[in-house]
Amino acid sequence: MSLNIVKDAKAIFKSSVASTSWIFHKTSTKKVKISVWETSVKMNGVTEPLRFIKFSEKTTDCNTNKSKYNQMLIITTTHDMAVKTFYKIIHARWGIENNIFRQLKTEWHMNHGFIHHKNGLEATLMFMIISFNLMQLFFFRRMNNFRSRKLLHIEILERIVKEMVSYDAHGGYLIDTGWYH
């Protein structure tokens, strides 16, 4: 195969039937059928063959009988992993993307470059991710019924900041951030 392995693999898939498929119920009214094609492809300059997997996802609303289609492609050197595991990884990745990175960008200002040296950027990013993970641990492990109470992260953080800068018994701030008062 050439460097156009995606085009070449799609041509192979087009002329063949799915190697496996399964159905699951996403909700009580939505049914999902997954069809999987896979092939082994050679790429110039790569010593071992690549595993190319195509997932076709058909989600059907049982009430309206309307369907929505989605397609996902994976190229990997892992030949011994089950295709269902790859499917789970794909969907877990979207959960990470939609929850963690979106929240880091919108609420933790990850989109702002504080430092412009590669070591400083990496250290800043790591501190932000560590802080984010510690806050998530606090929310979900230390706060009772955090999810069922439908508390907003930003409200809790604002309350923590407010309490951190409140007065102590001697009239001084417990933590003086310099910007809050």
KAPEHU-V555317 format. One record per run of one state. SS is the DSSP state (hx for helix, st for strand, lp for the rest). FROM is the first residue (numbers start at 1). TO is the last residue. If there is no record, write none. Layout:
# KAPEHU-V555317
ss-><SS & SS>
from-><FROM & FROM>
to-><TO & TO>
This chain:
# KAPEHU-V555317
ss-><lp & hx & lp & st & lp & st & lp & st & lp & st & lp & hx & lp & hx & lp & hx & lp & st & lp & st & lp>
from-><1 & 5 & 15 & 20 & 26 & 30 & 42 & 50 & 62 & 67 & 77 & 83 & 108 & 118 & 143 & 153 & 165 & 167 & 168 & 173 & 174>
to-><4 & 14 & 19 & 25 & 29 & 41 & 49 & 61 & 66 & 76 & 82 & 107 & 117 & 142 & 152 & 164 & 166 & 167 & 172 & 173 & 181>
